[in-house]
Amino acid sequence: MVTETEPEQSPFNVVVHDQGITVWVNAGHDAEVFDKNGGVVPCGHQRPAEDGG
């Protein structure tokens, strides 16, 4: 993980879970997430479909 802010400012949180990895960008910060090949990952990439029930 890389950030251009001081760690105390907590620009983002990363959560690893059984469905993958979630990156939460905290208010007031801009972020770009990159895949292992260096491509930009769009917001909501591979997000599971919501249950309509």
Buried (B, 14 or more C-beta within 10 A) or exposed (E): EEEEEEEEEEBBEEEEEEEEEEEEBEEEEEEEBEEEEEEEEEEEEEEEEEEEE
